Amino acid sequence: MMDSKITDIYKDWMIKVTAAENQCSSYSFEIESPSGQTQYVAMGGITEQRAKERAREMIDMEISLLED
């Protein structure tokens, strides 16, 4: 596992993408809500961009669930 992290902010949530070989995935990610809750996805995507997209999709889903 490499130790390079890319940090992004999306809708006030923090996204940390890490280069991490895991089966067919090359990146993992962690999302953190504004209140400090974190979720980790070991198989985030084959590319850095795809991992960020998945993280954003997950954030959108979490926000949607909070609004219901």
C-alpha positions in Angstrom: 0.0 0.0 0.0 1.3 3.4 -1.0 0.9 6.4 1.4 -0.2 9.1 -1.1 -3.4 10.7 -0.1 -5.5 13.1 -2.1 -7.8 15.3 -0.1 -10.9 16.8 -1.6 -13.9 18.7 -0.1 -17.4 18.0 -1.5 -20.5 19.5 0.1 -18.6 20.2 3.3 -17.5 16.5 3.5 -13.9 15.5 3.4 -12.7 12.9 0.9 -9.3 11.1 1.4 -8.3 8.9 -1.5 -5.3 6.6 -1.0 -3.4 4.5 -3.5 -4.0 1.0 -2.2 -3.9 -2.2 -4.3 -6.8 -4.5 -3.2 -8.0 -7.2 -5.7 -9.2 -5.3 -8.8 -9.1 -1.9 -7.1 -6.1 0.5 -7.0 -7.5 3.1 -4.7 -9.4 3.2 -1.4 -11.2 6.2 0.1 -12.6 7.6 3.3 -15.3 10.1 3.7 -15.8 12.3 6.8 -19.1 14.2 7.5 -19.1 17.7 8.8 -20.0 16.2 12.2 -16.9 14.0 12.2 -18.4 10.6 11.3 -16.1 8.6 9.0 -16.7 5.7 6.5 -14.0 3.7 4.8 -14.2 1.9 1.5 -11.4 -0.4 0.8 -12.2 -1.0 -2.9 -12.8 2.6 -4.0 -11.9 2.4 -7.7 -9.4 1.4 -10.4 -8.4 5.1 -10.9 -8.1 8.1 -8.6 -10.8 9.8 -10.5 -13.2 6.9 -10.1 -12.6 6.7 -6.4 -13.4 10.4 -6.0 -16.6 9.9 -8.1 -17.7 7.0 -5.9 -16.9 9.0 -2.8 -19.1 11.8 -4.0 -21.9 9.4 -4.9 -21.7 8.0 -1.4 -21.8 11.5 0.1 -24.9 12.3 -2.0 -26.6 9.1 -0.8 -25.7 9.9 2.8 -27.1 13.4 2.5 -30.2 12.0 0.9 -30.8 9.6 3.8 -30.3 12.3 6.3 -32.9 14.5 4.6 -35.6 11.7 4.7 
